[in-house]
Amino acid sequence: WDVSLEGFFNYLHQIPYLAGGVESDESDEGDLDRVFWRWDEEGRAYGLELLVRKRLGGRFHGWLSYTLSRAERRRPGRGWELFQVDQTHVLNLAWTVRLGADWSFGTRFTLTNGNPVYPIIGSRYDADRDRYQPIFSTTRGRLPMYHRMDVRLDKRWRFDTWMLEVYLDIQNVYNASNTEGYNYTYDYKKRVPGAGIPILPTLGVRGVF
């Protein structure tokens, strides 16, 4: 068995992003230029990861990891804000058992907290465009917890110079309805969870030379 605890820190600078604004040029005429992109955003990610791993060999092997982290972004004139794909808690489990006769069965489980979002709390009617425009909350929330389990069954045939493998891989085996976003009505008064990955079986054949 191996047990490790690691800390990490990553700093990013000159991150490009879509600006969509205007600014005065440097000429004496004072003309306005449309600015499509800027590259003055900063980023940082830091945290800890605990890993417990059963080494290869024997009938069982796999690992369990837990990550506590934070990802943030900052633009000029603003403070640090949560990045849109920040996940504070991430738990992963992978475990494989050898069944004999070159059969093996494995499972993968993931549990994370949802990504940060600014919820839509209302709307206003835009007569010029003849449609409703969303009004976002100034307080950031999070999507619901995300969890999923995958399973895989493998069979291997060994030949003199190569191996043939057949596998059945089933993602989201218990068909968890994870919310990865929201779909809204035309006036933003009602919402339903966006569609995530459903139960997805895959049958594959592979040759190893």
N, C-alpha and C positions, 0 to 999 in steps of 0.2 A: 504494500500500500504506500502511496505518496500523499502527503498533506502539505499544502503550501498556501501562504498568504502574501499577496503582492499589492503594492500601491502603485498608482499611475497618475501622471499629469501630462496633458497635451495642450500646447498653446498654438493657436493659429492666428495669422495676420494677413491683411490684404485679401480678405475673402470677397469675391465679387457678388453683387446682388442687383436685382432689378430695381432701379430708382424711380423712373416714371415721373420726373419733375422737370422744372426749367430753372435756369440760372443765367446771370449776366455774363456776357463774354468779356474778354480783356481789352477790347477795342474802345476807342473814345466815343463811338456812337452809342454805346450802352445797349446793344441788341441782346435779345434773349435767345438762348439756345436750349433745345430740348435735351435733357440728360436721360439716356436710357439705362446706363449701367454705372455703378460706382464700385470701388474695390477698397473701401476703407473700414470694413467690418472686422472685428476681432472675435475670436472664439477661444474657449477653453473647456476641457473635460478632465475630470479628476475623480478618483474613487479608490475602492479596495475590492479585491477579488479573492475569495476563498475557494480552493480547489481540493477535493478529495478524490483520489483516483486509484482504482484497482488495476494493477498492471496486467498486460497481456500474458497469457499462460494459464493453464488450468481450464476449468469449465466455465468460469464466470470472468468477465472483465467489464469495465465501464468507469464512469466518473459522475460526480456531483459538483456543481459550481454555484456559488452565490456571489453576485456583484452588486455593490452599493456604489452608485456613481451619480454624477451631476454634469450636464452639458449646458453651456450658456453661450450667448452671443451678445455683443455690444457694438452699437454704432455711435458715431460722434454726437455728443450732446445728450446721450442717454446712459443709463446705468446698465449693469449686467442683467439680462433677461434669460429665462429658460429657453433653450433651443426647442424647436417644434417636434423633434424626435427624442427628447430627453426621456430616459427610463431610469428612475431612481433605483428600483429593485428588479433584479433579473435572476431567476432561478432556473437552472437547466439540469436535467438528469438524463443520462444515456446508459443503458445497461444491455449486455448481450450474454446469452447463455448458449453453449454448444450442446446440441441434443444428441450427438452421435451420428455416425454414418454420413458425415459432412453436411448435416443439417444444423442451422443456427437460427435463433430467434432473438430479435432485439426490439427495444422500445426507447422512445425519446419523449420527454415531457418538458414543456416550457411554461413558466408562469412569470408574468411581468405586469407592472402597473401600466395603465393607459398613457398614451401620449398627451402632452398639454394641448389644450384648445381654448379659444375664446368663444364661449357659447353665444349663439344668436338669441337675443332677448326680445326682439321686435322687428318692425320694418316700417319703411316710409314709402309712399307712392311717388314715383318719379314720372310726372306728366310728360316731360320731354321725351322720355324713352318708353313710356307706356308700360312700365313694369315696376315691381316692388324692389327696393334696395334693402338689404339686411342691416340691422343695427346690432353691433357686437357689444358684449359685456366688456367693461374695463378690467374685470377680475378674471384671471385665467383659471380654468378648471382642468379636469382630466377626463379622458375617456375611461370606461369601465375596465376592470382587470382583464388581461388577455391570458388565456390558457389553452393548451392544445397538447394532444398525445398522438404520436405516430408509432406504428408498429411495422416490423419487417421480418419476413421469413425467407431464408436463403437455403438453396441446395446447390452443392458443388460436385461435379464429376471430374476426376483427375485422369489425364492421359499422359503419354510419355513426354510430350513437349509443350502441352498446353492444358488449360482447364476450361470447363464449360460451367457457367453459373446461371441459375434461374432464380428470380426473386419476385416476391409479392410485397409491395410497399403500400401501406394504407396511411395517408395523412389525415389528421383530425378524426381519429377512429371513432370517437364518441360524438362527432358532429356538433362540436361546441359552436354556439352562435356568438362569435366575438364581434364586438362593435369596433370597427376601424374608421368610422366616420358616420355622418348623418346625412340623410336625404330629406329635403324640406319641400313643403307644398309651395305653390307659386307665390303666396303672400307670407311665407315663413311663419305661419301660425301653428303648424303641426310638423312634426318630424318623426322619422322612423330610422332605425339603425341601418347603416349601409351594409351591403352584402359582403361578408368575409369568405374565406376559403371554406367550402363545404367538405364533407367526407370525400376523399379522393383516392381510389385504389389505382395502383399502377403495377402492371405485370411486365417484367423485363427479362431479357436474355443477354448474357455477356460472355465473350470469349477472352481469356487471359493467356497471352503468349509469353 
